[in-house]
Amino acid sequence: MYTFKGINQLQADLRAGVISCHALTTEILKASEEKKHLNIFLELFHHSALKQASAVDEKIKNGTAGKLAGVIVGLKDNICYKGHRVSASSKILEGFESLYSATVTERLLAEDAIIIGRCNCDEFAMGSSNENSAYGNVLNPLNERCVPGGSSGGAAAAIAAGLCHVTLGSDTGGSIRQPASFTGTVGIKPTYGRVSRYGLIAYASSFDQIGPITKTVEDNALVLEIISGQDKHDNTSSSRAVDEYCKHLSENKTYKIAYLKECVENPGLDPEIRQNVDRQIEALRKAGHQVEPVGFPYLDYLVPIYYVITTAEASSNLSRFAGMHYGYRSKNATDLESTFKKSRSEGFGKEVKRRIMLGTFVLSAGYYDAYYAKGQKVRRVVHDKTLEILRNYDFILTPSTPGTAFEFGKNSADPIKMYLEDIFTVQAPIVGIPAISVPSGVHSNGLPIGLQLMAGFFEEAKLFNLASKIKPL
């Protein structure tokens, strides 16, 4: 089987005739079937993938191939692809076929990427372990007893297992960066508005962002450059010009970096992860960067803010799934009211129902001001404090996660414990700034450790530049 090292090498091999797109796609489809027990893909697009591969082979021969020619891509199962099923890993969208493609999907195809399938995820992107899918757990290819992280667990696992060159996930509170950390891959949550959300099944609209998961920082920069930019279908997408991220990777710059004391010195942080972060800080200092501790007194408020606001938005967004127009409809329904109640009760999973009910509660009369309105006010406090730090520093550095990938069932009985898995990753989406997780080392348990970097609005180029210099220690 062809060994993928990076997009540049792949395309050089395709041009040299070392392998063809059709042969490569066939190999990966076969390998995906052989690793079916990992439950990474809910569906493989055999026909359309092979058809696209043959078309791209012709373009390579003609010298008209795009920037992603031959790149095998997996889509998280909440990103639409016209004529293909999409379900957000939920029974309530069982059998639903998308009528249009997400903007990111169209931009990938325009550059001759080959979309191979839809990746399993936590239902409606709600989860930190990929244990909430209606279609079963995704196994971590690095240790099958452990979770791959969530909610983009299938997308991250596909890269770690060598079944895709690139995957697209969505990040609402860490759903790209946490699974990237757990699988030793590179994952970025872009600035809010950098990438169009058109064609992404919404969870929390003021948080959700699509981003790539890749093997290398270089590949991540290229893919983000392609999928970014203004979109007439998404009024929250930014009109700001997209940087040529790849051109900045080779620049040798020194930066001023803040690490959050409350994160690095947190008693809940795995001691080996803290040692790894300390080593990375020392390596950055030796490379000429200025790295200093900074206080952030709002760490304990981040998860409550996130869950109050996102569940409120989810309560509104998921009201459209009612068994009336498409998707699952209960066979036990007898009238309009029972159709709503039974279809939603049977179609949604336990975690999704928990969050819908929590969101409905915080928006209800008598509780709106006490919870939702207060959550928005504290969100502004966190926003202002974070930007105050970024006015004095180029980056904020933290561990990606408080621990490595945990075993199945370890946290699922306690929702609060599971929610705290997001403690280091929710700050970036609360504020709307970009953040990336890169492999930082390997724990004594054999599982990867991730390092997170956050930067100011639309500073992805700078983020990629420093991230490319981070090497596992």
LINUR-V350967 format. One record per pair of residues at least 6 apart in sequence whose ideal C-beta (glycine too) atoms are under 7 Angstrom apart, sorted by sequence separation. I is the first residue (numbers start at 1). J is the second residue. D is the distance in whole Angstrom. If there is no record, write none. Layout:
# LINUR-V350967
<<I | J | D> <I | J | D>>
This chain:
# LINUR-V350967
<<4 | 10 | 6> <13 | 19 | 6> <59 | 65 | 4> <75 | 81 | 6> <80 | 86 | 5> <87 | 93 | 4> <126 | 132 | 6> <131 | 137 | 5> <140 | 146 | 4> <147 | 153 | 7> <158 | 164 | 4> <169 | 175 | 6> <171 | 177 | 6> <180 | 186 | 6> <202 | 208 | 6> <214 | 220 | 4> <231 | 237 | 5> <285 | 291 | 5> <321 | 327 | 6> <323 | 329 | 4> <333 | 339 | 4> <361 | 367 | 6> <390 | 396 | 7> <411 | 417 | 5> <412 | 418 | 7> <428 | 434 | 7> <442 | 448 | 6> <443 | 449 | 6> <14 | 21 | 7> <86 | 93 | 7> <87 | 94 | 6> <108 | 115 | 7> <130 | 137 | 6> <140 | 147 | 6> <149 | 156 | 6> <169 | 176 | 4> <180 | 187 | 3> <230 | 237 | 5> <284 | 291 | 5> <323 | 330 | 6> <389 | 396 | 6> <411 | 418 | 4> <428 | 435 | 4> <442 | 449 | 7> <455 | 462 | 6> <78 | 86 | 7> <122 | 130 | 6> <130 | 138 | 4> <140 | 148 | 4> <148 | 156 | 6> <159 | 167 | 6> <179 | 187 | 7> <200 | 208 | 6> <212 | 220 | 5> <230 | 238 | 6> <441 | 449 | 5> <455 | 463 | 4> <32 | 41 | 6> <56 | 65 | 6> <60 | 69 | 6> <77 | 86 | 6> <87 | 96 | 6> <121 | 130 | 7> <123 | 132 | 5> <148 | 157 | 4> <158 | 167 | 5> <214 | 223 | 7> <230 | 239 | 5> <330 | 339 | 7> <333 | 342 | 5> <362 | 371 | 4> <363 | 372 | 6> <439 | 448 | 6> <440 | 449 | 5> <59 | 69 | 6> <77 | 87 | 6> <78 | 88 | 4> <86 | 96 | 6> <120 | 130 | 7> <122 | 132 | 4> <123 | 133 | 6> <138 | 148 | 5> <177 | 187 | 5> <200 | 210 | 6> <264 | 274 | 6> <281 | 291 | 5> <329 | 339 | 7> <332 | 342 | 5> <333 | 343 | 6> <362 | 372 | 5> <411 | 421 | 7> <440 | 450 | 6> <453 | 463 | 6> <77 | 88 | 6> <85 | 96 | 6> <122 | 133 | 6> <123 | 134 | 6> <176 | 187 | 4> <197 | 208 | 6> <212 | 223 | 4> <439 | 450 | 6> <440 | 451 | 4> <32 | 44 | 6> <77 | 89 | 5> <85 | 97 | 5> <86 | 98 | 5> <121 | 133 | 6> <155 | 167 | 4> <176 | 188 | 7> <177 | 189 | 6> <212 | 224 | 6> <330 | 342 | 4> <438 | 450 | 7> <56 | 69 | 5> <84 | 97 | 7> <120 | 133 | 5> <155 | 168 | 7> <176 | 189 | 6> <197 | 210 | 7> <211 | 224 | 7> <229 | 242 | 5> <264 | 277 | 5> <330 | 343 | 5> <437 | 450 | 4> <438 | 451 | 6> <453 | 466 | 6> <56 | 70 | 6> <83 | 97 | 7> <84 | 98 | 6> <155 | 169 | 4> <195 | 209 | 6> <228 | 242 | 5> <329 | 343 | 5> <437 | 451 | 7> <453 | 467 | 6> <29 | 44 | 6> <120 | 135 | 6> <138 | 153 | 4> <195 | 210 | 5> <324 | 339 | 7> <328 | 343 | 6> <437 | 452 | 5> <82 | 98 | 6> <131 | 147 | 7> <138 | 154 | 5> <141 | 157 | 6> <195 | 211 | 7> <323 | 339 | 5> <330 | 346 | 5> <2 | 19 | 5> <29 | 46 | 6> <81 | 98 | 6> <82 | 99 | 7> <130 | 147 | 6> <140 | 157 | 6> <152 | 169 | 3> <192 | 209 | 6> <210 | 227 | 7> <225 | 242 | 6> <323 | 340 | 7> <435 | 452 | 6> <436 | 453 | 5> <80 | 98 | 4> <82 | 100 | 5> <120 | 138 | 5> <129 | 147 | 4> <130 | 148 | 6> <142 | 160 | 6> <152 | 170 | 7> <169 | 187 | 7> <171 | 189 | 4> <322 | 340 | 5> <435 | 453 | 7> <82 | 101 | 4> <130 | 149 | 7> <138 | 157 | 5> <141 | 160 | 5> <190 | 209 | 6> <225 | 244 | 7> <328 | 347 | 4> <435 | 454 | 4> <451 | 470 | 6> <29 | 49 | 7> <80 | 100 | 6> <81 | 101 | 5> <129 | 149 | 7> <130 | 150 | 4> <141 | 161 | 4> <189 | 209 | 5> <225 | 245 | 5> <323 | 343 | 3> <401 | 421 | 7> <80 | 101 | 6> <128 | 149 | 7> <129 | 150 | 5> <130 | 151 | 7> <190 | 211 | 5> <224 | 245 | 6> <225 | 246 | 7> <322 | 343 | 6> <323 | 344 | 7> <402 | 423 | 6> <433 | 454 | 6> <434 | 455 | 6> <2 | 24 | 6> <80 | 102 | 5> <128 | 150 | 5> <189 | 211 | 5> <259 | 281 | 6> <322 | 344 | 6> <402 | 424 | 7> <433 | 455 | 7> <79 | 102 | 5> <127 | 150 | 4> <130 | 153 | 3> <152 | 175 | 5> <156 | 179 | 4> <160 | 183 | 4> <188 | 211 | 5> <401 | 424 | 6> <433 | 456 | 6> <25 | 49 | 5> <81 | 105 | 5> <127 | 151 | 5> <130 | 154 | 7> <151 | 175 | 4> <152 | 176 | 5> <156 | 180 | 6> <159 | 183 | 7> <160 | 184 | 6> <187 | 211 | 7> <188 | 212 | 7> <221 | 245 | 4> <222 | 246 | 5> <323 | 347 | 7> <400 | 424 | 6> <433 | 457 | 6> <2 | 27 | 6> <25 | 50 | 6> <79 | 104 | 7> <80 | 105 | 7> <126 | 151 | 6> <150 | 175 | 6> <160 | 185 | 6> <221 | 246 | 5> <399 | 424 | 6> <400 | 425 | 7> <432 | 457 | 7> <434 | 459 | 7> <1 | 27 | 5> <79 | 105 | 6> <125 | 151 | 4> <153 | 179 | 5> <156 | 182 | 7> <157 | 183 | 6> <159 | 185 | 5> <187 | 213 | 5> <321 | 347 | 7> <398 | 424 | 5> <428 | 454 | 5> <434 | 460 | 5> <152 | 179 | 5> <156 | 183 | 4> <186 | 213 | 7> <257 | 284 | 6> <425 | 452 | 7> <436 | 463 | 5> <22 | 50 | 7> <25 | 53 | 4> <122 | 150 | 4> <185 | 213 | 5> <186 | 214 | 5> <218 | 246 | 7> <221 | 249 | 6> <424 | 452 | 6> <121 | 150 | 7> <122 | 151 | 4> <149 | 178 | 5> <150 | 179 | 6> <156 | 185 | 5> <185 | 214 | 7> <186 | 215 | 7> <434 | 463 | 6> <438 | 467 | 5> <1 | 31 | 6> <75 | 105 | 7> <121 | 151 | 5> <149 | 179 | 3> <170 | 200 | 6> <185 | 215 | 6> <186 | 216 | 6> <440 | 470 | 7> <442 | 472 | 7> <22 | 53 | 5> <89 | 120 | 6> <121 | 152 | 6> <122 | 153 | 7> <148 | 179 | 5> <156 | 187 | 7> <172 | 203 | 5> <186 | 217 | 5> <218 | 249 | 6> <436 | 467 | 5> <441 | 472 | 5> <21 | 53 | 4> <22 | 54 | 5> <86 | 118 | 7> <89 | 121 | 5> <121 | 153 | 6> <149 | 181 | 7> <172 | 204 | 5> <188 | 220 | 6> <195 | 227 | 5> <257 | 289 | 6> <259 | 291 | 6> <261 | 293 | 5> <438 | 470 | 5> <440 | 472 | 6> <441 | 473 | 5> <89 | 122 | 7> <90 | 123 | 5> <120 | 153 | 7> <121 | 154 | 6> <149 | 182 | 4> <180 | 213 | 6> <195 | 228 | 5> <198 | 231 | 6> <257 | 290 | 7> <261 | 294 | 7> <262 | 295 | 7> <439 | 472 | 5> <440 | 473 | 7> <81 | 115 | 6> <89 | 123 | 5> <90 | 124 | 6> <120 | 154 | 4> <148 | 182 | 6> <149 | 183 | 7> <173 | 207 | 7> <186 | 220 | 5> <190 | 224 | 6> <194 | 228 | 5> <254 | 288 | 4> <255 | 289 | 5> <256 | 290 | 5> <257 | 291 | 5> <258 | 292 | 6> <259 | 293 | 6> <260 | 294 | 6> <261 | 295 | 6> <262 | 296 | 5> <21 | 56 | 5> <22 | 57 | 6> <42 | 77 | 5> <73 | 108 | 6> <88 | 123 | 6> <119 | 154 | 3> <147 | 182 | 7> <148 | 183 | 6> <172 | 207 | 5> <176 | 211 | 5> <196 | 231 | 4> <198 | 233 | 4> <254 | 289 | 5> <21 | 57 | 5> <88 | 124 | 5> <119 | 155 | 5> <172 | 208 | 5> <188 | 224 | 6> <198 | 234 | 5> <258 | 294 | 4> <260 | 296 | 5> <263 | 299 | 7> <20 | 57 | 5> <176 | 213 | 6> <196 | 233 | 7> <197 | 234 | 5> <262 | 299 | 4> <400 | 437 | 4> <170 | 208 | 6> <171 | 209 | 5> <190 | 228 | 7> <196 | 234 | 4> <318 | 356 | 6> <45 | 84 | 6> <119 | 158 | 6> <170 | 209 | 7> <197 | 236 | 7> <404 | 443 | 5> <68 | 108 | 6> <73 | 113 | 5> <75 | 115 | 6> <170 | 210 | 5> <171 | 211 | 6> <73 | 114 | 7> <77 | 118 | 4> <142 | 183 | 6> <196 | 237 | 5> <314 | 355 | 5> <315 | 356 | 5> <386 | 427 | 6> <404 | 445 | 6> <43 | 85 | 6> <71 | 113 | 5> <72 | 114 | 5> <73 | 115 | 5> <74 | 116 | 6> <77 | 119 | 6> <140 | 182 | 6> <142 | 184 | 7> <168 | 210 | 6> <169 | 211 | 6> <314 | 356 | 6> <405 | 447 | 5> <68 | 111 | 4> <69 | 112 | 4> <71 | 114 | 7> <73 | 116 | 7> <74 | 117 | 6> <75 | 118 | 5> <76 | 119 | 5> <77 | 120 | 6> <78 | 121 | 7> <91 | 134 | 5> <140 | 183 | 6> <193 | 236 | 5> <404 | 447 | 4> <28 | 72 | 5> <66 | 110 | 7> <67 | 111 | 5> <68 | 112 | 6> <70 | 114 | 7> <72 | 116 | 5> <75 | 119 | 7> <77 | 121 | 5> <89 | 133 | 4> <90 | 134 | 5> <168 | 212 | 6> <169 | 213 | 5> <193 | 237 | 5> <194 | 238 | 6> <311 | 355 | 5> <315 | 359 | 3> <404 | 448 | 7> <15 | 60 | 6> <42 | 87 | 7> <66 | 111 | 4> <68 | 113 | 4> <74 | 119 | 5> <76 | 121 | 5> <89 | 134 | 6> <125 | 170 | 6> <193 | 238 | 4> <314 | 359 | 5> <315 | 360 | 5> <382 | 427 | 7> <386 | 431 | 5> <404 | 449 | 6> <14 | 60 | 6> <24 | 70 | 6> <66 | 112 | 4> <89 | 135 | 6> <166 | 212 | 6> <167 | 213 | 5> <25 | 72 | 7> <42 | 89 | 7> <65 | 112 | 5> <78 | 125 | 6> <125 | 172 | 6> <311 | 358 | 4> <312 | 359 | 4> <386 | 433 | 7> <24 | 72 | 7> <116 | 164 | 6> <119 | 167 | 6> <166 | 214 | 5> <311 | 359 | 3> <315 | 363 | 6> <382 | 430 | 5> <383 | 431 | 5> <21 | 70 | 5> <382 | 431 | 6> <401 | 450 | 6> <125 | 175 | 6> <128 | 178 | 6> <312 | 362 | 5> <400 | 450 | 3> <311 | 362 | 7> <312 | 363 | 5> <379 | 430 | 6> <400 | 451 | 6> <399 | 451 | 7> <400 | 452 | 4> <59 | 112 | 6> <166 | 219 | 6> <399 | 452 | 7> <159 | 213 | 5> <308 | 362 | 5> <398 | 452 | 5> <14 | 69 | 7> <159 | 214 | 6> <14 | 70 | 5> <56 | 112 | 5> <159 | 215 | 6> <397 | 453 | 6> <156 | 213 | 5> <166 | 223 | 5> <11 | 69 | 6> <56 | 114 | 7> <155 | 213 | 5> <395 | 453 | 5> <396 | 454 | 4> <11 | 70 | 6> <395 | 454 | 7> <10 | 70 | 6> <312 | 372 | 5> <395 | 455 | 5> <10 | 71 | 7> <53 | 114 | 5> <152 | 213 | 7> <354 | 415 | 7> <394 | 455 | 7> <52 | 114 | 5> <308 | 371 | 5> <7 | 71 | 6> <104 | 168 | 6> <308 | 372 | 6> <49 | 114 | 6> <49 | 115 | 7> <309 | 375 | 5> <390 | 456 | 5> <49 | 116 | 5> <308 | 375 | 4> <309 | 376 | 7> <394 | 462 | 7> <45 | 115 | 6> <305 | 375 | 5> <309 | 379 | 7> <45 | 116 | 6> <395 | 466 | 6> <44 | 116 | 6> <45 | 117 | 5> <44 | 117 | 4> <305 | 378 | 5> <43 | 117 | 6> <305 | 379 | 5> <43 | 118 | 5> <41 | 117 | 4> <42 | 118 | 5> <76 | 152 | 5> <41 | 118 | 7> <126 | 203 | 6> <301 | 378 | 6> <305 | 382 | 7> <41 | 119 | 6> <42 | 120 | 5> <76 | 154 | 7> <125 | 203 | 5> <40 | 119 | 6> <41 | 120 | 7> <76 | 155 | 5> <124 | 203 | 6> <40 | 120 | 6> <302 | 382 | 7> <39 | 120 | 6> <74 | 155 | 6> <301 | 382 | 7> <298 | 381 | 7> <74 | 158 | 5> <298 | 382 | 5> <29 | 116 | 7> <298 | 385 | 6> <28 | 116 | 6> <25 | 114 | 6> <79 | 168 | 6> <296 | 385 | 7> <74 | 164 | 4> <25 | 116 | 7> <73 | 164 | 6> <76 | 167 | 7> <104 | 195 | 6> <72 | 164 | 5> <76 | 168 | 6> <78 | 170 | 6> <104 | 196 | 7> <21 | 114 | 6> <42 | 135 | 6> <72 | 165 | 5> <73 | 166 | 5> <74 | 167 | 4> <75 | 168 | 5> <76 | 169 | 5> <103 | 196 | 4> <71 | 165 | 5> <73 | 167 | 7> <76 | 170 | 6> <105 | 199 | 6> <71 | 166 | 6> <73 | 168 | 7> <103 | 198 | 5> <294 | 389 | 6> <102 | 198 | 6> <103 | 199 | 6> <39 | 136 | 5> <102 | 199 | 2> <39 | 137 | 6> <40 | 138 | 6> <101 | 199 | 6> <102 | 200 | 6> <39 | 138 | 5> <100 | 199 | 7> <38 | 138 | 7> <39 | 139 | 6> <38 | 139 | 5> <38 | 141 | 6> <207 | 310 | 6> <204 | 309 | 7> <104 | 210 | 5> <204 | 310 | 4> <203 | 310 | 7> <206 | 313 | 6> <205 | 313 | 6> <204 | 313 | 4> <204 | 314 | 6> <203 | 314 | 6> <205 | 317 | 6> <307 | 419 | 6> <41 | 154 | 7> <88 | 201 | 5> <40 | 154 | 5> <203 | 317 | 7> <86 | 201 | 7> <111 | 226 | 5> <202 | 317 | 4> <303 | 419 | 6> <306 | 422 | 7> <40 | 157 | 5> <303 | 420 | 6> <40 | 158 | 5> <108 | 226 | 7> <38 | 157 | 6> <80 | 199 | 4> <107 | 226 | 6> <108 | 227 | 7> <303 | 422 | 6> <79 | 199 | 6> <107 | 227 | 5> <303 | 423 | 6> <306 | 426 | 4> <40 | 161 | 6> <79 | 200 | 6> <302 | 423 | 6> <78 | 200 | 6> <277 | 399 | 6> <38 | 161 | 6> <40 | 163 | 6> <78 | 201 | 4> <104 | 227 | 4> <303 | 426 | 6> <302 | 426 | 5> <306 | 430 | 6> <302 | 427 | 6> <305 | 430 | 6> <35 | 161 | 6> <273 | 399 | 5> <35 | 163 | 7> <103 | 231 | 5> <302 | 430 | 6> <103 | 233 | 6> <269 | 399 | 6> <273 | 403 | 7> <32 | 163 | 5> <79 | 210 | 7> <258 | 389 | 5> <31 | 163 | 6> <270 | 402 | 6> <173 | 306 | 5> <269 | 402 | 5> <270 | 403 | 5> <264 | 398 | 7> <268 | 402 | 5> <270 | 404 | 7> <28 | 163 | 6> <258 | 393 | 4> <263 | 398 | 4> <257 | 393 | 6> <260 | 396 | 6> <263 | 399 | 6> <266 | 402 | 7> <173 | 310 | 7> <256 | 393 | 5> <257 | 394 | 6> <172 | 310 | 6> <256 | 394 | 5> <257 | 395 | 5> <258 | 396 | 5> <259 | 397 | 4> <260 | 398 | 5> <255 | 394 | 4> <258 | 397 | 7> <259 | 398 | 7> <255 | 395 | 6> <257 | 397 | 5> <10 | 165 | 7> <67 | 222 | 7> <4 | 162 | 7> <7 | 165 | 7> <68 | 226 | 7> <67 | 226 | 6> <280 | 440 | 6> <4 | 165 | 5> <263 | 424 | 6> <276 | 440 | 6> <276 | 441 | 5> <272 | 443 | 5> <280 | 451 | 6> <272 | 444 | 6> <276 | 449 | 5> <277 | 451 | 7> <273 | 449 | 5> <287 | 469 | 7> <280 | 470 | 7> <283 | 473 | 6> <280 | 473 | 6> <124 | 318 | 7> <279 | 473 | 5> <276 | 473 | 6> <6 | 215 | 7> <6 | 216 | 5> <255 | 466 | 6> <6 | 218 | 6> <7 | 219 | 5> <253 | 465 | 6> <6 | 219 | 6> <248 | 461 | 4> <251 | 465 | 6> <7 | 222 | 6> <134 | 349 | 6> <245 | 460 | 6> <249 | 464 | 6> <245 | 461 | 5> <248 | 464 | 6> <249 | 465 | 6> <132 | 349 | 6> <243 | 460 | 7> <248 | 465 | 5> <240 | 458 | 6> <243 | 461 | 4> <132 | 351 | 5> <181 | 400 | 4> <245 | 464 | 5> <249 | 468 | 5> <181 | 401 | 5> <217 | 438 | 6> <178 | 400 | 7> <182 | 404 | 7> <207 | 429 | 4> <177 | 400 | 6> <178 | 401 | 6> <182 | 405 | 4> <127 | 351 | 6> <126 | 351 | 5> <123 | 349 | 5> <126 | 352 | 6> <123 | 351 | 7> <124 | 352 | 5> <92 | 321 | 5> <123 | 352 | 5> <126 | 355 | 6> <96 | 326 | 6> <96 | 327 | 5> <94 | 327 | 6> <93 | 327 | 5> <94 | 328 | 5> <92 | 327 | 5> <92 | 328 | 5> <224 | 460 | 6> <91 | 328 | 6> <189 | 428 | 6> <189 | 429 | 6> <192 | 432 | 4> <191 | 432 | 7> <191 | 433 | 6> <178 | 421 | 7> <191 | 434 | 5> <221 | 464 | 4> <178 | 422 | 7> <190 | 434 | 5> <189 | 434 | 6> <188 | 434 | 7> <189 | 435 | 5> <178 | 425 | 6> <217 | 464 | 6> <174 | 422 | 5> <177 | 425 | 5> <188 | 436 | 4> <173 | 422 | 5> <187 | 437 | 5> <217 | 467 | 5> <218 | 468 | 7> <174 | 425 | 3> <217 | 468 | 4> <173 | 425 | 6> <174 | 426 | 6> <186 | 438 | 5> <173 | 426 | 5> <92 | 347 | 3> <184 | 439 | 5> <91 | 347 | 5> <92 | 348 | 6> <149 | 405 | 7> <173 | 429 | 6> <181 | 437 | 5> <90 | 347 | 7> <148 | 405 | 7> <172 | 429 | 6> <180 | 437 | 4> <90 | 348 | 7> <147 | 405 | 6> <171 | 429 | 7> <177 | 435 | 6> <90 | 349 | 7> <146 | 405 | 4> <147 | 406 | 6> <146 | 406 | 6> <177 | 437 | 4> <146 | 407 | 6> <147 | 408 | 6> <143 | 405 | 7> <145 | 407 | 5> <145 | 408 | 7> <184 | 448 | 3> <194 | 458 | 7> <140 | 405 | 5> <183 | 448 | 7> <191 | 457 | 5> <194 | 460 | 7> <181 | 448 | 7> <191 | 458 | 5> <181 | 450 | 3> <191 | 460 | 7> <180 | 450 | 6> <190 | 460 | 6> <137 | 408 | 6> <177 | 452 | 6> <131 | 408 | 7> <131 | 412 | 5> <129 | 411 | 7> <129 | 412 | 7> <129 | 418 | 7> <128 | 418 | 6> <128 | 421 | 4> <128 | 422 | 6> <146 | 447 | 7> <143 | 446 | 7> <143 | 447 | 6> <142 | 447 | 6>>
